[in-house]
Amino acid sequence: MLKIQEIREIIKLIDQSSIEKFSYEVDGAKLELKKGNGQKASTIVETAPSIQQEIPAVPVPKIEEVIALQQEKPADLAAVQIEDPNLIKITSPMVGTFYSASSPDVPAYVQKGDSVKPEAIVCIVEAMKLFNEIEAEVSGEIVEILVKDGQLVEYGQPLFLVRAN
């Protein structure tokens, strides 16, 4: 089965080329791209012989947009505050979107000043529609929350600073 990133790359390549129609089949899954009249490519994925699903083309950000987003990031608070040897960083185990609560209408898992235990859930990182609960893995007090709700996070990016007990 094709991964979403592979499909995005194929869409990008077809969109930039003069090819009007593209078909690819692997492991029973069929990918068919068609474009015409200056419109973006659309994707038809067939997972079984009788089921077809149309997926709109995924816009790929331009390199200038990615650079601009990276320049907007505030200075890394962890680098400034990590002087205290009792402060431990809770980092993101994956690339995804940070959520402080399980849904918008419930309180955040943790707030500044809260005590946590190793098995306590501190946030959710969503990656490809999978919501991954992140545990503290340390006992202590939340000193700082380094990211905002809904913010994209990178692998290894500090999310919280915890003062260990």
N, C-alpha and C positions, 0 to 999 in steps of 0.2 A: 504494500500500500504506500502511496506517496505521502510524504510529510507535507504539512502546510507550507513550510519554508520553500520546499522544492516546487510546489505549485505556484507560489508567489514569484519565484525566479523565472519559471517557464512563462507565466503571464507577462512579466516584465520584458523578457526577451521577445516574445511574440508581438507585444504592443509596440516595441521599438523597431520591429522589422516590417517588411512589406508583405509578409505571409498573411493570407486572409483566413486560412483554416488549418488547424493542427489537431491531430488525433494521436493518442498514446494509450496503450493498454498494457497493464502489468498485474499479475496475480488476480485476475478476475475483475479488476477495477479499470474503468475506461475514463480517460480525460480527453475532452474534446473542446477546443477553443475555436471560436469564430469571431471575426471582427469585420466591420465594414462601415463605409461612409464616415470615417473619422471618429467613430465611437470607440470607447474602450472595449477591450476583449471581455467576453463573458465565458464562464466555465460551466460545462455540463459534466457532472460526475455520475457515472453509472456504477453502483455497488453490486447490483444483481442484474441479470438480463432484463427484468421487467420494471426496475425502479430507476427513475432519472430524477436528478435534483439539480436545479440551476443555482449557481453561486455567483454573485456579482464579483467583478474584478476588484482586487484589493489594491488600493492606491499605495504606492511605495514612496516614502518620504524622500525628498531630495537631500543630498548631502549637506547643503547649506542650512536646511531646517534642522537636521540632526545636530550640526555644530552650534547653531543658535540655541537650541534647547540645552546643550551641555554647558554653554557659557552662562545661561540663566541660573544654574545651580548655585545656591549659597555656599560660602566657604564651608569646608568640612568641619562641623562642630566637634566630631570625634577627635580630630587631630589637635584641636585647641584644648579640649577638656581631658584628654587621656593622660595628662600628667599625674593624676591621682592613681596610684597603683591598685587601689581598691575598685576602680571603675572597670567594668567588663562590657565589651560590645556584644550585643545580640545582632548578628548579621543575617542578611537574606541568603537562604540556601539556593536561590534560583532567580532568574530574571522574571519579572512579572509586575502586577499592580498591587500596591500595598493597600490593605483595608484594615482599619482599626477596630471594626466590629463586624459581626456576621451579617448584618443588614443595616440600612440607613436609619431605621426606626428603633434600634436598640443601643444601649450605651456601649462605649468602647470597652474592649477586653481589659485594658490597663490605662491608667493615667499617670502623669508625673506625681511621684510621691507614693504610689501603690507598692505594696510588698508582693513579691512573686516567689514561687517555688519552682524547682526545675521542670515539673510536669505542667505548669500553668501555661495556658494558651495566651499569647500576647498580641497576636494579629493573624491576619490571613494574607497570603500572597497568591494572587490568581495568575495562573499561567495556562493559556490555551483553554479557557473555560473550566479549568480544574481549580478548585479552591483548596489551597493547602494551609492547614493550621500550623502555625509556627509556635513552638514551645520555648519557654525561657531558657531551659537547660542550665539554670543557675539560680541560687537563692539570693535575694537581696531586695533593694529598693530601686524603683525606676527613677533615675535622676533626670533623664532627658529623652524625649521622643524626637528623633532626628529627621523623620520624614512626615509628610502630610498625607491625609486620607486621600486615596485615589491617585497617588503619585506613582510613576513608574520607578521600579528599583532594579538594580543590577545584582548579579551574583556577587556575594561577599560584601555588599554595601551595608554599612552599619545602620541599623534601624532604631536601636535603643541603647542608652548607656545605663548600666545597673551598678549600684554600689553594693558589692558583695558583703554578705554578713560574716 
